[in-house]
Amino acid sequence: MSESQLHVVTGAFGYSGRYIAQRLLDAGHRVRTITNSPDRPNPFQRVVEAHPFNFDDPARLTESLKGAAVLYNTYWVRFNATDFKHSIAVENTLKLFEAAKAAGVGKVVHVSITNPSESSPLEYFNGKAKLEKALIASRLPYSILRPTVIFGPEDILVNNIAWTLRRLPVFGVFGDGNYSLQPIFVEDLANLAVEQGASSENLIIDAIGPETFTYRELVRTIGRLIGKRRPVISVPPGLAYAMASAMGKLVGDVIVTREEIEGLMQNLLLTDSPPAGGTMLSEWVAAHSKEVGRHYASELARRRDRTRQYVK
């Protein structure tokens, strides 16, 4: 692809979108973002032009995509809350795909999830499946990336496991803790997204990292690497959820949802695909052992205060 082409990234002031945007800038591309946080400080010093999503104005949404060679879509919500829901995220993403087609976007690189299924009772997984189906049906050229857990400096899951290990004498896992996940480094995901933006193939890729952990192993590994070995105990899922909800009230956040627990315990964050990224979570945590988990990372704070820097 020509370096003079325009690339559009949703959420470039956030987490994974920020890394994708940086890779594109490093490659010499022009980058625009569509964001729900146009008032958040621009980490790219205005090199990246920011447009609001305008989901309620299809013409303006289409205009913001005109001229784009590739759209990289990271837009989604982790759970339902009073001011954002999975169902609304699905509706909005369908509008985004329609606008991309109307604008003549050359390709869509879409971030999904491992093991999506329209028959799943879990909204996260069936919503992602509906969007994959719609993107394929749109006849837009596409690459669909299916990560499990994304880790990195702004990560929530790994950081908050470490935060808990630093503060509590024991760590409770849901049930036996022997369900698995395959975390991918955010920079590896960004590299994969940019590579797929340059590809002419339509592909679906399980975007997983090189290490597979059971949840129990993940907690033990993080504890060992940050110097906070704790007993890891099995807790009935319902009780563990109630305890996490109580802790969530103390920190003003949703630490985990019932759906996230069910998805984990159903091994939906596990595939038999080869790794798409090469960075090992264990090595990354070891290299950042002094910083990981020093501060709690709040999903709700990030979503509700859209005027502050998206902090690590």
C-alpha positions as CSV (number, residue, x, y, z in Angstrom):
1,M,0.0,0.0,0.0
2,S,1.1,3.5,-0.7
3,E,2.4,5.5,2.3
4,S,0.2,8.4,1.2
5,Q,-3.0,6.5,1.8
6,L,-5.3,7.4,4.7
7,H,-6.0,4.8,7.4
8,V,-8.9,5.2,10.0
9,V,-8.6,3.6,13.5
10,T,-11.5,3.6,15.9
11,G,-10.5,4.5,19.4
12,A,-7.0,5.6,18.8
13,F,-6.9,7.5,22.1
14,G,-7.7,4.3,24.0
15,Y,-6.0,1.0,24.3
16,S,-5.4,-1.3,21.3
17,G,-6.4,1.4,18.8
18,R,-3.6,3.6,20.1
19,Y,-1.0,1.0,19.3
20,I,-2.5,0.4,15.9
21,A,-2.4,4.1,15.1
22,Q,1.2,4.3,16.3
23,R,2.3,1.4,14.0
24,L,0.6,3.1,11.1
25,L,2.3,6.5,11.8
26,D,5.6,4.7,12.1
27,A,5.0,3.2,8.7
28,G,4.4,6.7,7.2
29,H,0.7,6.5,6.8
30,R,-1.8,9.3,7.4
31,V,-4.1,8.4,10.3
32,R,-7.5,9.5,11.4
33,T,-9.4,8.3,14.4
34,I,-13.2,8.0,15.0
35,T,-13.7,8.1,18.8
36,N,-16.2,8.5,21.6
37,S,-13.6,10.6,23.3
38,P,-12.8,13.6,21.1
39,D,-12.0,15.7,24.2
40,R,-9.5,13.2,25.6
41,P,-5.9,14.5,25.3
42,N,-4.5,13.5,21.9
43,P,-1.4,11.3,22.5
44,F,-0.2,12.0,19.0
45,Q,0.1,15.8,19.2
46,R,-2.7,16.3,16.7
47,V,-0.9,14.3,14.0
48,V,-3.9,12.0,14.2
49,E,-7.1,13.9,13.2
50,A,-10.1,13.1,15.5
51,H,-13.7,12.7,14.5
52,P,-16.7,11.8,16.7
53,F,-18.5,8.5,15.9
54,N,-21.7,10.2,14.9
55,F,-23.7,7.0,15.0
56,D,-26.9,9.0,15.0
57,D,-25.8,10.8,11.8
58,P,-25.0,8.3,9.0
59,A,-24.0,11.0,6.5
60,R,-21.4,12.5,8.9
61,L,-20.1,9.0,9.9
62,T,-19.7,8.2,6.2
63,E,-17.9,11.4,5.5
64,S,-15.4,10.7,8.3
65,L,-14.5,7.4,6.5
66,K,-14.2,8.8,2.9
67,G,-10.8,8.3,1.4
68,A,-9.8,5.6,3.8
69,A,-7.8,2.7,2.4
70,V,-8.4,0.7,5.6
71,L,-10.7,0.9,8.7
72,Y,-9.3,-0.7,11.8
73,N,-12.2,-1.3,14.2
74,T,-11.6,-1.8,17.9
75,Y,-14.9,-0.4,19.0
76,W,-16.8,-2.5,21.6
77,V,-17.9,-2.6,25.3
78,R,-16.8,-5.1,27.9
79,F,-20.1,-5.3,29.7
80,N,-23.5,-3.8,30.1
81,A,-23.9,-0.7,32.2
82,T,-26.5,2.1,32.4
83,D,-24.9,4.2,29.7
84,F,-23.5,1.5,27.4
85,K,-24.6,-2.0,26.4
86,H,-23.6,-4.9,24.2
87,S,-26.8,-4.5,22.1
88,I,-26.1,-0.8,21.4
89,A,-22.5,-1.7,20.5
90,V,-23.7,-4.2,18.0
91,E,-26.2,-1.7,16.5
92,N,-23.5,1.0,16.3
93,T,-20.9,-1.3,14.7
94,L,-23.4,-2.3,12.0
95,K,-23.8,1.4,11.3
96,L,-20.1,1.7,11.1
97,F,-19.8,-1.1,8.6
98,E,-22.6,0.4,6.5
99,A,-20.9,3.8,6.5
100,A,-17.6,2.1,5.5
101,K,-19.3,0.5,2.5
102,A,-20.9,3.8,1.5
103,A,-17.6,5.6,1.9
104,G,-15.8,3.1,-0.4
105,V,-13.3,2.0,2.3
106,G,-10.9,-0.5,0.8
107,K,-10.7,-2.9,3.7
108,V,-11.9,-3.5,7.3
109,V,-9.7,-5.0,9.9
110,H,-12.1,-5.9,12.7
111,V,-11.2,-7.0,16.3
112,S,-13.5,-9.7,17.5
113,I,-13.1,-12.5,20.1
114,T,-12.2,-16.2,20.1
115,N,-15.0,-18.7,19.7
116,P,-17.9,-16.3,18.8
117,S,-21.2,-17.9,18.3
118,E,-24.7,-16.6,17.4
119,S,-26.1,-19.4,19.5
120,S,-24.1,-18.5,22.6
121,P,-26.2,-17.2,25.6
122,L,-23.4,-14.8,26.4
123,E,-24.0,-11.4,24.8
124,Y,-20.3,-10.7,24.3
125,F,-19.8,-13.8,22.2
126,N,-23.1,-13.8,20.3
127,G,-22.7,-10.1,19.6
128,K,-19.3,-10.5,18.1
129,A,-20.6,-13.4,16.0
130,K,-23.4,-11.2,14.6
131,L,-20.8,-8.6,13.6
132,E,-18.5,-11.0,11.9
133,K,-21.4,-12.4,9.9
134,A,-22.5,-8.9,8.9
135,L,-19.0,-7.8,7.9
136,I,-18.6,-10.9,5.7
137,A,-22.0,-10.4,4.2
138,S,-21.2,-6.7,3.4
139,R,-18.7,-7.9,0.8
140,L,-16.2,-5.4,2.1
141,P,-12.7,-6.9,2.0
142,Y,-11.9,-7.9,5.6
143,S,-9.6,-9.4,8.1
144,I,-11.1,-10.5,11.4
145,L,-8.8,-10.8,14.4
146,R,-10.0,-12.9,17.3
147,P,-7.9,-12.2,20.5
148,T,-8.5,-13.6,23.9
149,V,-7.0,-11.4,26.6
150,I,-4.9,-8.4,25.4
151,F,-2.1,-7.5,27.8
152,G,0.2,-4.5,27.9
153,P,0.8,-1.3,29.9
154,E,-2.8,-0.1,29.9
155,D,-4.2,-3.6,30.4
156,I,-7.0,-4.2,33.0
157,L,-7.1,-8.0,33.7
158,V,-3.4,-8.7,34.3
159,N,-2.9,-5.4,36.1
160,N,-5.8,-6.0,38.4
161,I,-4.8,-9.6,39.2
162,A,-1.4,-8.1,40.3
163,W,-3.1,-5.3,42.2
164,T,-5.2,-7.9,44.1
165,L,-2.1,-10.1,44.8
166,R,-0.3,-7.0,46.2
167,R,-3.1,-6.3,48.7
168,L,-4.8,-9.6,49.8
169,P,-3.3,-12.6,51.6
170,V,-5.1,-15.1,49.3
171,F,-6.5,-15.1,45.8
172,G,-9.7,-16.9,45.0
173,V,-10.3,-18.3,41.5
174,F,-13.7,-19.3,40.1
175,G,-14.3,-23.0,40.7
176,D,-11.2,-25.1,40.1
177,G,-9.4,-22.5,38.0
178,N,-8.4,-25.0,35.4
179,Y,-10.0,-23.3,32.4
180,S,-7.5,-21.7,30.0
181,L,-6.6,-18.5,28.2
182,Q,-4.0,-17.4,25.7
183,P,-3.0,-13.7,26.2
184,I,-1.6,-11.7,23.3
185,F,0.6,-8.6,23.8
186,V,-1.1,-5.4,22.6
187,E,1.9,-4.5,20.3
188,D,1.7,-8.0,18.7
189,L,-2.0,-7.4,18.0
190,A,-1.3,-4.0,16.6
191,N,1.4,-5.4,14.3
192,L,-0.9,-8.1,13.2
193,A,-3.7,-5.6,12.4
194,V,-1.4,-3.4,10.3
195,E,-0.1,-6.5,8.5
196,Q,-3.6,-7.5,7.7
197,G,-4.4,-4.0,6.5
198,A,-1.8,-4.4,3.8
199,S,-3.1,-7.9,2.8
200,S,-5.5,-8.5,-0.1
201,E,-6.8,-11.7,1.5
202,N,-10.0,-12.1,3.4
203,L,-8.9,-13.9,6.6
204,I,-10.1,-14.8,10.1
205,I,-7.2,-15.2,12.5
206,D,-7.2,-16.4,16.1
207,A,-5.0,-13.6,17.6
208,I,-3.5,-15.5,20.4
209,G,-0.1,-15.3,22.2
210,P,2.5,-18.0,22.5
211,E,1.7,-19.1,26.1
212,T,-1.4,-21.0,27.3
213,F,-2.2,-20.7,31.0
214,T,-5.0,-22.1,33.2
215,Y,-6.4,-19.2,35.1
216,R,-4.9,-20.7,38.3
217,E,-1.5,-20.9,36.6
218,L,-1.9,-17.3,35.4
219,V,-2.5,-16.0,38.9
220,R,0.4,-18.0,40.3
221,T,2.7,-16.9,37.6
222,I,1.9,-13.2,38.1
223,G,2.3,-13.6,41.9
224,R,5.7,-15.2,41.5
225,L,7.0,-12.6,39.1
226,I,5.9,-9.6,41.1
227,G,7.2,-11.2,44.3
228,K,3.7,-11.7,45.9
229,R,3.2,-15.4,46.0
230,R,-0.2,-16.1,47.6
231,P,-2.3,-19.2,48.2
232,V,-4.7,-19.6,45.3
233,I,-7.9,-21.1,46.5
234,S,-11.0,-22.4,44.7
235,V,-14.2,-20.5,45.4
236,P,-17.7,-21.4,44.1
237,P,-18.4,-19.2,41.1
238,G,-21.4,-17.6,42.6
239,L,-19.6,-16.7,45.9
240,A,-16.6,-15.5,44.0
241,Y,-18.8,-13.2,41.9
242,A,-20.5,-11.8,45.0
243,M,-17.1,-11.1,46.6
244,A,-15.8,-9.4,43.4
245,S,-19.0,-7.3,43.2
246,A,-18.5,-6.2,46.8
247,M,-14.9,-5.2,46.1
248,G,-16.1,-3.5,42.9
249,K,-18.3,-1.2,45.0
250,L,-15.2,-0.3,47.1
251,V,-13.2,0.7,44.0
252,G,-16.2,2.1,42.0
253,D,-15.9,-0.4,39.2
254,V,-17.1,-3.6,37.7
255,I,-14.3,-6.0,38.4
256,V,-15.8,-9.0,36.7
257,T,-19.2,-10.0,35.3
258,R,-21.2,-13.3,35.5
259,E,-20.8,-13.6,31.7
260,E,-17.0,-13.1,31.9
261,I,-16.8,-15.9,34.5
262,E,-19.0,-18.2,32.4
263,G,-16.9,-17.5,29.3
264,L,-13.7,-18.3,31.1
265,M,-15.1,-21.5,32.6
266,Q,-16.4,-22.6,29.2
267,N,-12.9,-22.3,27.8
268,L,-14.0,-19.7,25.3
269,L,-10.7,-18.0,25.6
270,L,-8.8,-21.1,24.3
271,T,-8.2,-22.3,20.8
272,D,-6.0,-24.9,19.1
273,S,-4.6,-22.4,16.6
274,P,-0.9,-21.5,16.3
275,P,0.2,-18.3,18.1
276,A,-0.2,-15.1,16.1
277,G,2.0,-13.1,18.5
278,G,5.5,-13.9,19.9
279,T,5.7,-11.9,23.1
280,M,5.4,-14.0,26.3
281,L,3.2,-12.6,29.0
282,S,5.6,-14.2,31.6
283,E,8.6,-12.4,30.2
284,W,6.7,-9.1,29.9
285,V,5.4,-9.2,33.5
286,A,8.9,-10.1,34.7
287,A,10.3,-7.1,32.9
288,H,7.6,-4.8,34.4
289,S,7.3,-6.5,37.8
290,K,7.8,-3.2,39.7
291,E,5.0,-1.4,37.9
292,V,2.3,-4.0,37.2
293,G,-0.6,-3.8,39.7
294,R,0.7,-0.7,41.6
295,H,-2.6,1.1,40.8
296,Y,-6.0,-0.3,40.1
297,A,-7.2,0.1,36.5
298,S,-10.9,1.1,36.3
299,E,-13.0,0.2,33.3
300,L,-15.8,2.5,34.4
301,A,-13.5,5.5,35.1
302,R,-12.0,5.2,31.6
303,R,-15.4,5.1,30.0
304,R,-17.1,7.8,32.0
305,D,-14.3,10.4,32.2
306,R,-13.5,11.1,28.6
307,T,-11.6,14.3,29.2
308,R,-8.6,12.7,30.9
309,Q,-5.6,10.9,29.4
310,Y,-6.1,7.1,29.0
311,V,-3.5,6.2,31.6
312,K,-1.4,3.1,32.1
